[in-house]
């Protein structure tokens, strides 16, 4: 398969895995599937918590699909596309179950937003991060609230104003995006499983209430993120962005 969003549930732990053949990037249809799956798992009584991961070891998520961005020819379509990331992150925020990020491989753009949408993130030391949006003529507008919530506005500025620089997993942990970083894939896998098992033994009601408190300051995202999606949808139509995307695609 060239892409999927799949779920496996075992002992109350749902493992939500996504994959796309082009570096785990997200076309709009897959963002919608991710959102729907998160909502379904949130409503599933047999699920106590969720692990979010991607297939492969080299790239956790490359963000938005450049192929699909190049097809956008009007502001409405652009707004709809970027709303996909907004809606997926809002679904993570609103999900009553804790979401644990299992992050292996590089993380770019919207992928950083998805990691920031997790309640707790365990990462491999190869999980360096980059916000490349400014270099292609747009900006990480939609995902900014989630990232700034985790790492603060100064660290967010450091990322977004240096769109060609990779920040190490250690840097991401120091700033608060990652909670733990591991040098071996086996240790990451084991620790993620053990942490999920530990959490799953706690009171579902207590965890649900705690999550609502942890996200208490994010209540206005439902208004902010759609506005940011509109902003991005207009910028993606610019000649600068179109030409830059073509260069990336043909590189």
Secondary structure as GFF3:
##gff-version 3
##sequence-region A 1 251
A	DSSP	beta_strand	3	10	.	.	.	ID=ss1
A	DSSP	beta_strand	13	20	.	.	.	ID=ss2
A	DSSP	alpha_helix	28	43	.	.	.	ID=ss3
A	DSSP	beta_strand	49	54	.	.	.	ID=ss4
A	DSSP	beta_strand	59	61	.	.	.	ID=ss5
A	DSSP	alpha_helix	66	71	.	.	.	ID=ss6
A	DSSP	alpha_helix	75	94	.	.	.	ID=ss7
A	DSSP	beta_strand	98	103	.	.	.	ID=ss8
A	DSSP	beta_strand	106	108	.	.	.	ID=ss9
A	DSSP	alpha_helix	110	116	.	.	.	ID=ss10
A	DSSP	beta_strand	120	124	.	.	.	ID=ss11
A	DSSP	beta_strand	129	130	.	.	.	ID=ss12
A	DSSP	three_ten_helix	133	136	.	.	.	ID=ss13
A	DSSP	alpha_helix	144	160	.	.	.	ID=ss14
A	DSSP	alpha_helix	169	175	.	.	.	ID=ss15
A	DSSP	beta_strand	180	182	.	.	.	ID=ss16
A	DSSP	alpha_helix	185	200	.	.	.	ID=ss17
A	DSSP	alpha_helix	204	214	.	.	.	ID=ss18
A	DSSP	three_ten_helix	216	218	.	.	.	ID=ss19
A	DSSP	alpha_helix	221	235	.	.	.	ID=ss20
A	DSSP	alpha_helix	239	250	.	.	.	ID=ss21
###
